Amino acid sequence: MSAISTILTSCPDLQYMLDDVWTAGEMIGADERMPFAQFMCSPENRQGITTAISPGGGKVRNVQVVYMQRKTEDLLNTNQPNPNCGVGEDPGDLSTTYTLNTDVNIQSDGFALDASMLEDVCRDNGRLFTELMQREMDVLRRGVATEIATQAVALSGGWADLFTPGNAVGNVNASNQFVIQTVTSGVMSTTGWNSAYNAAVDSGFGTPAMFVGTTIREYYQKSLAGCCNTNGLDIRALFDLYGFAVMHDMRIQKALGAGTYLSGANEGLVVKPGALQLVQYTRSPWKGSFGMPAEASNYYHGVISDPMTCFEYDVTMQDNCGAIKVNLTWTGKVIGLPNDMFATGDIYEGITGVAQILATNT
C-alpha cells in the first residue's frame, strides 16, 4: 500500500477534519483578519452569476451578460398627443463577456514527506497531514485574499453626477474619490460619517459595505461605539444595525495605497453588495466526466474547500517511491459590473457599485 493510501486510510475525510479544526478555533491562520474576503463569500454578496460562470466539471466558461441601459430623462416629451401611435427609438441591448483564464493561478510551494519523517513524529499520520495541509491552506488563503483585494480596487468606478469636481470636502477629486473629513483642527468631525453614507446612497449603492484604512477606521471607532467590524464575521448584523458595514482590511488599504500600506491609511473602498463577484475554477473534476478516477495508488487530484472562506483549491498529491509531494492551487478572479450600465448623461454614468473615498483632515 502506498504512503498516500496510508494517509487517506488514516484520514478518510480530510475536509471533515479541516472543518472540525476550524469550528474548534484551532486552524492555523484563523486569527488573521480578512473581512473583504469574507464579505465576498457572504450570502449578502454572492449572486447567481458565480455558479453560472464556474459550474464545475473542469470546464472553462465564457459568459455573456446582456443588459439594457435605463433611459435618461431628457428623452421625455411633454404635451404630446394621447393616445400617441408614434414609435420610439429602439436603443438595443449591450453586453459584456466574462472570461476566466485558467492558466492564471496561485499555487503553494507545497510540502514533502517520506517514510523516515513519518516514523520520527509522535503524531499519527492523519493528524500530521492535516496540520501540514492547514499550513499550506493558510499561506494560499492569504495570497488569494491579497490578490482579490488588488483586483477589487482596480474595478473601482465613479460616483453619481451630483457632486462638484475638486479636492474640497464633499467633492469628488480627479481620482474619482469622494472626499470626507474626519478631523478639523484636531477635533473629530461630526459630518464625515453622514457624508460618506449619503454619497453612497445617492449613488445607488443601497446598503453599502465600506473597507477603510486605519485613519477612517479610528474615526468610526470614536464616532460610533461598536460600529466597526474588525474581522467581517457578522456582516448581516452590521447592515441591519447601521444601514451599512464598516470594516478595516489591511489588504484593501495596501491596494488603495498603490502597494504601500501607509499610503492607503486615509482611503476606503465602498462596495454595493452583489457588485463584485468571485469566480473560481477547479481543474481536477474533469476526469469524472470521462469515468476516470481522481485517485490512483500513487496519485490523488481533488478539490478541497477552505473552511474560513469560500475559496476552493485543487489539491495534488503524488507518491514517488515513498516520497510524498503535496501542493494546493487556486484559480479565479474578481468580476464587476460593466462600466456602461448607465447611459451617457445619466447621473449614474460610470457607476459600477464600487467606488473610493478619501479622508482629508486639517
Secondary structure, DSSP 8 states (H G I E B T S, - for coil): --HHHHHHHH-S-HHHHHHHHHHTT--TTTTS--HHHHHHHSTTT--THHHHH--STT---EEEEEE-----GGG--SS--SS----------EEEEEE--TT-EEE---EEE-HHHHHH-SS-HHHHHHHHHHHHHHHHHHHHHHHHHHHHHHT-----TTS-BSSSTTSB-TTSEEEE-SEETTEE-SSHHHHHHHHHHHTT-SS-EEEE-HHHHHHHHHHSTT-EESS-S-HHHHHHHHSSEEEE-HHHHHHHTTT-TGGGTTEEEEE-TTSEEEEEE-SGGGGGGGT--SEETTEEEEEEE-TTSS-EEEEEEEEETTEEEEEEEEEEEEEE--TTSS-TT-TTTT--SEEEEEE---
